[in-house]
Amino acid sequence: MNRFVLDASTVLTWCFPDEHSDEAQQALTFLQQGYEAVAPSFWPVEVLNALLMGERRRRITQGLTQTFLRDLQKLPVTLDSSPAPAVFADVEALARRHRMTAYDAAYLELALRQKLPVATLDRDLLRASAAEGVILLSAKLLP
């Protein structure tokens, strides 16, 4: 089975009507064609938080959030549980080296450790992925 790391920034474009990204749509196509996504264990909380903030800012409704979360649970996304020593060592080093958040560094560490491409729209994560030689998910990878 083909796999990739799925960042919350990609997922959230699928829900917010005022956002669109061809790259995010490609990631959804991969999932619909049988690929599996992998994300850090905090991913569901990060996605939920962004959705709740979207509701508070009146970008989406509670009903849309609940429908989106039900649909999201049907997608093949596996959560990775890195042990604390790996987070404190590897994620910290990446966050410091690339001057990025620990959250973004966790996606990068996962991609590096599992040798997977990453689907992200986050500028800092895109920049750091390129610097670390991590492949970005693209239509070219489709069979």
Phi and psi restraints in degrees (value plus and minus 20) as a CYANA .aco file:
   2 ASN   PHI    -105.5   -65.5
   2 ASN   PSI     122.7   162.7
   3 ARG   PHI    -155.2  -115.2
   3 ARG   PSI     138.9   178.9
   4 PHE   PHI    -175.0  -135.0
   4 PHE   PSI     140.0   180.0
   5 VAL   PHI    -106.4   -66.4
   5 VAL   PSI     110.4   150.4
   6 LEU   PHI    -132.4   -92.4
   6 LEU   PSI      94.3   134.3
   7 ASP   PHI    -104.4   -64.4
   7 ASP   PSI     128.1   168.1
   8 ALA   PHI     -79.8   -39.8
   8 ALA   PSI     -52.3   -12.3
   9 SER   PHI     -79.7   -39.7
   9 SER   PSI     -53.5   -13.5
  10 THR   PHI     -91.1   -51.1
  10 THR   PSI     -67.1   -27.1
  11 VAL   PHI     -81.2   -41.2
  11 VAL   PSI     -60.6   -20.6
  12 LEU   PHI     -86.4   -46.4
  12 LEU   PSI     -45.5    -5.5
  13 THR   PHI     -87.3   -47.3
  13 THR   PSI     -41.7    -1.7
  14 TRP   PHI     -92.0   -52.0
  14 TRP   PSI     -38.8     1.2
  15 CYS   PHI    -123.6   -83.6
  15 CYS   PSI     -60.2   -20.2
  16 PHE   PHI    -100.5   -60.5
  16 PHE   PSI      99.4   139.4
  17 PRO   PHI     -84.1   -44.1
  17 PRO   PSI     -41.4    -1.4
  18 ASP   PHI    -110.6   -70.6
  18 ASP   PSI     -13.5    26.5
  19 GLU   PHI    -140.9  -100.9
  19 GLU   PSI     124.5   164.5
  20 HIS   PHI    -169.8  -129.8
  20 HIS   PSI     123.3   163.3
  21 SER   PHI    -170.5  -130.5
  21 SER   PSI     105.8   145.8
  22 ASP   PHI     -81.1   -41.1
  22 ASP   PSI     -58.1   -18.1
  23 GLU   PHI     -83.4   -43.4
  23 GLU   PSI     -61.1   -21.1
  24 ALA   PHI     -86.7   -46.7
  24 ALA   PSI     -59.3   -19.3
  25 GLN   PHI     -84.7   -44.7
  25 GLN   PSI     -55.9   -15.9
  26 GLN   PHI     -83.0   -43.0
  26 GLN   PSI     -60.9   -20.9
  27 ALA   PHI     -82.2   -42.2
  27 ALA   PSI     -61.1   -21.1
  28 LEU   PHI     -84.3   -44.3
  28 LEU   PSI     -59.3   -19.3
  29 THR   PHI     -80.8   -40.8
  29 THR   PSI     -62.9   -22.9
  30 PHE   PHI     -77.6   -37.6
  30 PHE   PSI     -66.4   -26.4
  31 LEU   PHI     -83.5   -43.5
  31 LEU   PSI     -59.4   -19.4
  32 GLN   PHI     -89.8   -49.8
  32 GLN   PSI     -40.7    -0.7
  33 GLN   PHI    -116.7   -76.7
  33 GLN   PSI      -8.5    31.5
  34 GLY   PHI      83.1   123.1
  34 GLY   PSI     -20.2    19.8
  35 TYR   PHI     -90.6   -50.6
  35 TYR   PSI     138.0   178.0
  36 GLU   PHI    -133.9   -93.9
  36 GLU   PSI     117.7   157.7
  37 ALA   PHI    -120.0   -80.0
  37 ALA   PSI     129.9   169.9
  38 VAL   PHI    -145.2  -105.2
  38 VAL   PSI     120.7   160.7
  39 ALA   PHI    -164.9  -124.9
  39 ALA   PSI     136.0   176.0
  40 PRO   PHI     -81.5   -41.5
  40 PRO   PSI     138.6   178.6
  41 SER   PHI     -82.6   -42.6
  41 SER   PSI     -41.9    -1.9
  42 PHE   PHI    -102.4   -62.4
  42 PHE   PSI     -25.0    15.0
  43 TRP   PHI     -72.6   -32.6
  43 TRP   PSI     -67.2   -27.2
  44 PRO   PHI     -81.5   -41.5
  44 PRO   PSI     -56.2   -16.2
  45 VAL   PHI     -89.2   -49.2
  45 VAL   PSI     -59.8   -19.8
  46 GLU   PHI     -83.0   -43.0
  46 GLU   PSI     -64.6   -24.6
  47 VAL   PHI     -84.3   -44.3
  47 VAL   PSI     -68.1   -28.1
  48 LEU   PHI     -80.1   -40.1
  48 LEU   PSI     -63.1   -23.1
  49 ASN   PHI     -79.8   -39.8
  49 ASN   PSI     -64.2   -24.2
  50 ALA   PHI     -83.8   -43.8
  50 ALA   PSI     -58.5   -18.5
  51 LEU   PHI     -85.8   -45.8
  51 LEU   PSI     -63.6   -23.6
  52 LEU   PHI     -84.2   -44.2
  52 LEU   PSI     -58.9   -18.9
  53 MET   PHI     -84.6   -44.6
  53 MET   PSI     -57.1   -17.1
  54 GLY   PHI     -82.8   -42.8
  54 GLY   PSI     -58.3   -18.3
  55 GLU   PHI     -84.0   -44.0
  55 GLU   PSI     -66.7   -26.7
  56 ARG   PHI     -82.7   -42.7
  56 ARG   PSI     -50.3   -10.3
  57 ARG   PHI    -111.0   -71.0
  57 ARG   PSI     -14.7    25.3
  58 ARG   PHI      43.1    83.1
  58 ARG   PSI      11.7    51.7
  59 ARG   PHI    -105.4   -65.4
  59 ARG   PSI     -49.6    -9.6
  60 ILE   PHI    -162.1  -122.1
  60 ILE   PSI     145.9   185.9
  61 THR   PHI    -119.7   -79.7
  61 THR   PSI     144.4   184.4
  62 GLN   PHI     -81.1   -41.1
  62 GLN   PSI     -59.7   -19.7
  63 GLY   PHI     -81.3   -41.3
  63 GLY   PSI     -62.1   -22.1
  64 LEU   PHI     -84.9   -44.9
  64 LEU   PSI     -60.6   -20.6
  65 THR   PHI     -78.8   -38.8
  65 THR   PSI     -68.8   -28.8
  66 GLN   PHI     -84.8   -44.8
  66 GLN   PSI     -61.1   -21.1
  67 THR   PHI     -83.9   -43.9
  67 THR   PSI     -63.5   -23.5
  68 PHE   PHI     -81.8   -41.8
  68 PHE   PSI     -64.1   -24.1
  69 LEU   PHI     -84.1   -44.1
  69 LEU   PSI     -58.9   -18.9
  70 ARG   PHI     -82.9   -42.9
  70 ARG   PSI     -63.7   -23.7
  71 ASP   PHI     -86.6   -46.6
  71 ASP   PSI     -59.8   -19.8
  72 LEU   PHI     -82.9   -42.9
  72 LEU   PSI     -55.9   -15.9
  73 GLN   PHI     -85.8   -45.8
  73 GLN   PSI     -38.7     1.3
  74 LYS   PHI    -103.1   -63.1
  74 LYS   PSI     -33.5     6.5
  75 LEU   PHI    -100.7   -60.7
  75 LEU   PSI     129.3   169.3
  76 PRO   PHI     -98.8   -58.8
  76 PRO   PSI      61.4   101.4
  77 VAL   PHI    -137.9   -97.9
  77 VAL   PSI     102.1   142.1
  78 THR   PHI    -124.3   -84.3
  78 THR   PSI     116.5   156.5
  79 LEU   PHI    -113.9   -73.9
  79 LEU   PSI     114.4   154.4
  80 ASP   PHI    -115.0   -75.0
  80 ASP   PSI     115.6   155.6
  81 SER   PHI    -133.3   -93.3
  81 SER   PSI      75.2   115.2
  82 SER   PHI     -99.6   -59.6
  82 SER   PSI     117.7   157.7
  83 PRO   PHI     -87.1   -47.1
  83 PRO   PSI     129.7   169.7
  84 ALA   PHI     -71.5   -31.5
  84 ALA   PSI     -61.9   -21.9
  85 PRO   PHI     -79.1   -39.1
  85 PRO   PSI     -55.8   -15.8
  86 ALA   PHI     -87.4   -47.4
  86 ALA   PSI     -60.2   -20.2
  87 VAL   PHI     -83.7   -43.7
  87 VAL   PSI     -68.5   -28.5
  88 PHE   PHI     -86.8   -46.8
  88 PHE   PSI     -45.9    -5.9
  89 ALA   PHI    -116.6   -76.6
  89 ALA   PSI     -85.0   -45.0
  90 ASP   PHI     -91.1   -51.1
  90 ASP   PSI     -66.2   -26.2
  91 VAL   PHI     -86.7   -46.7
  91 VAL   PSI     -61.3   -21.3
  92 GLU   PHI     -80.5   -40.5
  92 GLU   PSI     -64.9   -24.9
  93 ALA   PHI     -81.6   -41.6
  93 ALA   PSI     -63.5   -23.5
  94 LEU   PHI     -85.6   -45.6
  94 LEU   PSI     -62.2   -22.2
  95 ALA   PHI     -81.6   -41.6
  95 ALA   PSI     -61.6   -21.6
  96 ARG   PHI     -91.0   -51.0
  96 ARG   PSI     -64.5   -24.5
  97 ARG   PHI     -81.4   -41.4
  97 ARG   PSI     -59.1   -19.1
  98 HIS   PHI    -125.4   -85.4
  98 HIS   PSI     -12.9    27.1
  99 ARG   PHI      30.0    70.0
  99 ARG   PSI      34.1    74.1
 100 MET   PHI    -147.6  -107.6
 100 MET   PSI     148.9   188.9
 101 THR   PHI     -87.6   -47.6
 101 THR   PSI     136.8   176.8
 102 ALA   PHI     -82.9   -42.9
 102 ALA   PSI     -52.3   -12.3
 103 TYR   PHI     -83.3   -43.3
 103 TYR   PSI     -68.8   -28.8
 104 ASP   PHI     -85.0   -45.0
 104 ASP   PSI     -58.6   -18.6
 105 ALA   PHI     -83.7   -43.7
 105 ALA   PSI     -50.5   -10.5
 106 ALA   PHI     -86.7   -46.7
 106 ALA   PSI     -58.6   -18.6
 107 TYR   PHI     -84.0   -44.0
 107 TYR   PSI     -63.1   -23.1
 108 LEU   PHI     -85.1   -45.1
 108 LEU   PSI     -63.9   -23.9
 109 GLU   PHI     -80.5   -40.5
 109 GLU   PSI     -61.0   -21.0
 110 LEU   PHI     -82.8   -42.8
 110 LEU   PSI     -65.0   -25.0
 111 ALA   PHI     -82.7   -42.7
 111 ALA   PSI     -62.1   -22.1
 112 LEU   PHI     -86.6   -46.6
 112 LEU   PSI     -66.8   -26.8
 113 ARG   PHI     -84.3   -44.3
 113 ARG   PSI     -61.6   -21.6
 114 GLN   PHI    -115.6   -75.6
 114 GLN   PSI     -18.1    21.9
 115 LYS   PHI      33.8    73.8
 115 LYS   PSI      35.1    75.1
 116 LEU   PHI    -141.2  -101.2
 116 LEU   PSI     131.3   171.3
 117 PRO   PHI     -90.5   -50.5
 117 PRO   PSI     141.6   181.6
 118 VAL   PHI    -141.7  -101.7
 118 VAL   PSI     119.4   159.4
 119 ALA   PHI    -127.2   -87.2
 119 ALA   PSI      88.5   128.5
 120 THR   PHI    -168.7  -128.7
 120 THR   PSI     134.6   174.6
 121 LEU   PHI    -137.3   -97.3
 121 LEU   PSI     -19.9    20.1
 122 ASP   PHI     -93.6   -53.6
 122 ASP   PSI     103.9   143.9
 123 ARG   PHI     -81.7   -41.7
 123 ARG   PSI     -63.3   -23.3
 124 ASP   PHI     -84.5   -44.5
 124 ASP   PSI     -61.5   -21.5
 125 LEU   PHI     -89.1   -49.1
 125 LEU   PSI     -56.7   -16.7
 126 LEU   PHI     -81.3   -41.3
 126 LEU   PSI     -66.8   -26.8
 127 ARG   PHI     -82.9   -42.9
 127 ARG   PSI     -66.9   -26.9
 128 ALA   PHI     -88.1   -48.1
 128 ALA   PSI     -57.0   -17.0
 129 SER   PHI     -81.1   -41.1
 129 SER   PSI     -64.5   -24.5
 130 ALA   PHI     -81.6   -41.6
 130 ALA   PSI     -62.9   -22.9
 131 ALA   PHI     -84.8   -44.8
 131 ALA   PSI     -51.2   -11.2
 132 GLU   PHI    -112.2   -72.2
 132 GLU   PSI     -21.4    18.6
 133 GLY   PHI      58.5    98.5
 133 GLY   PSI       0.0    40.0
 134 VAL   PHI    -102.0   -62.0
 134 VAL   PSI     111.5   151.5
 135 ILE   PHI     -95.0   -55.0
 135 ILE   PSI     119.9   159.9
 136 LEU   PHI    -111.6   -71.6
 136 LEU   PSI     122.9   162.9
 137 LEU   PHI     -83.9   -43.9
 137 LEU   PSI     114.9   154.9
 138 SER   PHI    -170.1  -130.1
 138 SER   PSI     146.0   186.0
 139 ALA   PHI     -81.0   -41.0
 139 ALA   PSI     -44.6    -4.6
 140 LYS   PHI     -82.1   -42.1
 140 LYS   PSI     -41.5    -1.5
 141 LEU   PHI    -102.4   -62.4
 141 LEU   PSI     -34.4     5.6
 142 LEU   PHI     -83.6   -43.6
 142 LEU   PSI     121.5   161.5
